Amino acid sequence: MIGPAAYERLVRPLLFSLDPEKAHHLALASLRAASAFPPLLATLRRFQPPLQPSKVFGLDFPNPLGLAAGFDKNGVALPAWEALGFGFVEIGTVTAKAQPGNPKPRIFRHPEQQALINRLGFNNEGADAVAARLGKLRASGRWPKIPIGINIGKSRGTELALAADDYAYSFRRLRDFADYVVLNVSSPNTAGLRSLQNEQELRALLQQISAENNAPSRPILVKIAPDLSSFELGSLLVACEENGIAGIVATNTTLDHSALPAAHGQTGGLSGRPLREKSTATVRTIRARSALPIIGVGGIFDAASAREKLEAGAELVQVYTGFIYRGPAMLKAIVSSLGTA
């Protein structure tokens, strides 16, 4: 098995020699191929961490470490993610309508800071196509046994006044394939989207989704930005608590680029190590104000940063940028260490 050090020495330089988005597509295509080939899945299972079971949102998680939304937007490699040992996987962001996202280039690496900037803009195949793919996977008998979350967002061409209808369409199309659903109202790369975190707009969205969430209902979570003021965060939490929201995903990427060289000249959301403190502070604030379960995301690269989120109040954690920089062996290293704490 390739450990984190070997990945960083041998595999990562090859991937980082490619354009970031091309490297992403190559990695995802490889995992998609493995998902359809049992011998390759067996090889991936060598990375699996030990069981550290927990129950959150009424769901059973084999371990607390999940894959964040954004890596597998269209749900093409679910069996491979399970084989690698993720405790849960969140696909998306999926929108009601298929869309290409923002112009390229739109992903930028900052290796010295172990960070990424992205301005992808919810590029995805749309709710209908993703639902069709997931239906075929379920019919094939290869559906994962781990919880699957589906992250949904607003289509670019939809006016903010019609955002609730847009989310509701995706929810109706995808809910049957989701163990939980995340409402992404915090990406910085869709114009106006973050205004849906404002109390009035958020309440309208939550009320419509709650009305659609008929039995058997799904846990509904809200993914928030790390850049909210204390007042904004407090109002958001009240709206979530009063509308039956099951939990919070904290956090999305940040627009604060102060950790990077001033002349980098790139726009978009920053993830990776520079996000760690800001996202952990948000988790800690949520826990001080609310009993809502939290999925902590942002700057997790090792057991210490994962434990930091859990000790701040998160029940579960997710990785994205850390997985790109450290590779699949980080899963076993993190979960094994958490189990000995």
KELUMGU-482306 format. One line per field, with one value per residue (C-alpha): residue in one letter; x, y, z. Coordinates in steps of 0.2 Angstrom, whole numbers. Layout:
REM residues N
type [A  ...]
east [X  ...]
north [Y  ...]
up [Z  ...]
***
This chain:
REM residues 341
type [M  I  G  P  A  A  Y  E  R  L  V  R  P  L  L  F  S  L  D  P  E  K  A  H  H  L  A  L  A  S  L  R  A  A  S  A  F  P  P  L  L  A  T  L  R  R  F  Q  P  P  L  Q  P  S  K  V  F  G  L  D  F  P  N  P  L  G  L  A  A  G  F  D  K  N  G  V  A  L  P  A  W  E  A  L  G  F  G  F  V  E  I  G  T  V  T  A  K  A  Q  P  G  N  P  K  P  R  I  F  R  H  P  E  Q  Q  A  L  I  N  R  L  G  F  N  N  E  G  A  D  A  V  A  A  R  L  G  K  L  R  A  S  G  R  W  P  K  I  P  I  G  I  N  I  G  K  S  R  G  T  E  L  A  L  A  A  D  D  Y  A  Y  S  F  R  R  L  R  D  F  A  D  Y  V  V  L  N  V  S  S  P  N  T  A  G  L  R  S  L  Q  N  E  Q  E  L  R  A  L  L  Q  Q  I  S  A  E  N  N  A  P  S  R  P  I  L  V  K  I  A  P  D  L  S  S  F  E  L  G  S  L  L  V  A  C  E  E  N  G  I  A  G  I  V  A  T  N  T  T  L  D  H  S  A  L  P  A  A  H  G  Q  T  G  G  L  S  G  R  P  L  R  E  K  S  T  A  T  V  R  T  I  R  A  R  S  A  L  P  I  I  G  V  G  G  I  F  D  A  A  S  A  R  E  K  L  E  A  G  A  E  L  V  Q  V  Y  T  G  F  I  Y  R  G  P  A  M  L  K  A  I  V  S  S  L  G  T  A]
east [0  6  7  5  24  26  11  18  35  29  11  8  22  15  -3  3  13  -4  -17  -27  -44  -36  -28  -44  -53  -39  -41  -60  -59  -48  -59  -74  -66  -62  -80  -85  -71  -71  -52  -48  -60  -52  -35  -42  -49  -31  -33  -48  -46  -53  -71  -75  -94  -106  -124  -128  -144  -151  -139  -125  -107  -93  -81  -82  -72  -81  -78  -84  -95  -86  -74  -87  -100  -110  -109  -98  -87  -97  -91  -73  -75  -83  -69  -56  -63  -73  -86  -98  -98  -106  -109  -113  -116  -130  -141  -159  -152  -136  -123  -104  -99  -87  -74  -57  -45  -55  -44  -27  -15  -4  7  17  2  -6  -21  -33  -43  -58  -71  -79  -97  -107  -102  -112  -124  -140  -152  -161  -144  -137  -154  -153  -135  -139  -154  -143  -130  -144  -151  -134  -133  -117  -124  -113  -117  -110  -121  -123  -126  -132  -127  -139  -137  -146  -144  -135  -149  -162  -167  -165  -183  -186  -172  -183  -192  -175  -169  -185  -184  -167  -173  -188  -177  -163  -170  -173  -155  -149  -147  -146  -147  -137  -143  -128  -131  -113  -103  -94  -94  -112  -117  -129  -130  -123  -138  -148  -140  -149  -163  -178  -172  -166  -182  -192  -180  -181  -200  -202  -189  -197  -214  -207  -198  -213  -211  -199  -191  -172  -161  -159  -142  -137  -119  -113  -99  -84  -86  -102  -103  -108  -125  -128  -123  -134  -149  -145  -145  -162  -169  -162  -168  -186  -188  -183  -165  -155  -138  -125  -110  -96  -89  -88  -73  -68  -66  -52  -36  -24  -14  -8  4  -4  0  -8  -22  -35  -53  -64  -65  -50  -48  -34  -23  -27  -46  -42  -43  -58  -68  -64  -69  -86  -89  -85  -97  -111  -108  -109  -125  -134  -136  -138  -126  -111  -100  -84  -75  -59  -41  -41  -24  -21  -27  -23  -34  -48  -48  -48  -64  -72  -66  -73  -90  -92  -99  -92  -78  -75  -59  -56  -40  -31  -35  -28  -12  -10  -18  -29  -18  -22  -39  -32  -19  -33  -46  -34  -26  -44  -47  -32  -36]
north [0  18  28  46  49  38  47  64  59  48  50  68  75  66  73  90  91  92  106  104  101  88  79  79  71  58  53  52  43  30  28  27  13  4  5  -7  -19  -30  -34  -16  -13  -26  -17  -1  -10  -11  7  4  11  1  3  18  17  32  36  54  60  43  36  23  28  15  29  48  53  57  64  82  88  94  79  68  80  68  52  42  32  28  10  16  29  15  3  16  17  33  33  42  51  67  70  86  100  95  108  106  110  104  117  119  130  145  148  139  139  138  128  134  125  134  120  131  134  117  126  127  141  136  145  130  137  121  112  96  85  91  82  72  64  61  53  41  36  33  23  12  9  4  -8  -16  -22  -12  2  7  2  18  34  44  62  73  91  102  120  134  133  148  154  154  170  171  174  157  148  138  130  126  117  108  101  93  87  78  70  65  62  43  40  51  46  64  80  96  113  122  141  146  143  159  155  157  175  180  162  167  179  164  163  178  174  179  170  155  153  153  140  129  130  124  110  104  104  92  81  68  51  43  60  63  73  90  99  117  120  137  149  153  171  175  188  182  190  182  165  167  171  157  144  150  148  131  125  132  123  106  106  91  98  110  107  119  126  130  138  156  172  177  175  184  168  168  180  196  195  179  187  173  174  160  150  145  128  118  122  141  137  126  139  149  133  126  143  142  124  130  145  134  121  135  142  126  107  104  90  97  90  99  103  113  111  93  85  73  66  82  93  80  79  98  99  85  93  109  101  92  74  70  77  78  80  87  97  86  71  79  83  68  54  39  32  47  39  25  36  48  36  24  38  45  28  28  45]
up [0  -4  12  13  12  -4  -11  -8  -15  -30  -35  -31  -42  -57  -54  -50  -66  -75  -75  -59  -67  -79  -64  -55  -70  -72  -53  -54  -71  -63  -48  -59  -69  -52  -47  -61  -59  -43  -43  -42  -28  -19  -21  -15  1  7  12  23  41  56  61  72  72  76  74  68  60  64  52  55  50  50  54  56  41  25  7  5  -9  -25  -28  -36  -42  -52  -41  -54  -42  -26  -25  -26  -12  -1  -5  0  17  18  32  21  4  -1  -20  -29  -29  -41  -48  -56  -73  -81  -82  -88  -73  -75  -88  -87  -79  -63  -51  -44  -33  -19  -14  -2  8  4  -2  -17  -25  -35  -45  -53  -52  -49  -65  -65  -76  -68  -56  -70  -76  -59  -53  -69  -65  -47  -52  -63  -49  -37  -49  -52  -34  -32  -21  -6  12  19  20  4  5  -9  -10  -20  -26  -36  -55  -62  -73  -59  -51  -33  -31  -38  -29  -18  -33  -40  -25  -23  -40  -37  -20  -27  -41  -29  -12  -15  -17  -2  16  19  8  10  4  -2  1  3  -12  -17  -35  -40  -40  -26  -19  -2  1  3  20  26  38  27  11  21  30  13  6  22  23  5  6  23  14  1  14  16  24  23  27  24  36  29  32  27  22  27  24  36  32  42  55  73  70  53  60  75  64  52  66  73  56  54  72  69  52  57  49  55  55  48  37  42  32  13  6  11  1  13  4  17  19  1  -8  -11  -30  -34  -43  -42  -37  -30  -14  -4  4  12  27  27  30  46  59  52  49  67  74  65  72  89  88  82  96  109  102  96  98  80  74  64  50  51  35  31  32  38  33  48  64  74  62  62  81  82  73  83  100  94  93  76  76  59  48  29  18  1  -2  11  1  -15  -6  5  -4  1  14  25  29  38  47  53  58  67  77  82  88  100  107]
***
